[in-house]
Amino acid sequence: MKLTRPQRLELAQKRLISNLTSHVVANARTLEQKISDGGPYGQRIDPHVLTEARNQLATDGRIVSTQPDNVPWYHLNDADPAMLASRLEAQLKVYRPL
């Protein structure tokens, strides 16, 4: 079944929230890999739709962006601050040397 654009945007938002719930914090490339490149058949979202959905969630205040090292990292607005700091630091330790 082919999804309409509003349905794809809704699915993209749902997948973004799901991934950020699991990972706590992620950069745009990680989200794209999880949602556009991977995922169950019929639930992959094209990057341009994913970006639109992410921007809408950010406008609505559901997703927050932080920019350590001038790279945007995204998390849910209600993420646990201690868990967020811990996960971000762990990922930055890997990301920075790259």
TAHUPE-V133239 format. One record per pair of residues at least 24 apart in sequence whose C-alpha atoms are under 7 Angstrom apart, sorted by the first residue. I is the first residue (numbers start at 1). GAP is how many residues later the second one is. If there is no record, write none. Layout:
# TAHUPE-V133239
I|GAP  I|GAP
This chain:
# TAHUPE-V133239
8|37  9|40  9|44  12|33  12|38  12|41  13|40  13|41  20|55  20|56  24|51  24|55  24|60  24|63  25|48  25|49  25|50  25|59  25|62  25|63  26|47  26|48  26|49  27|45  27|46  27|47  28|45
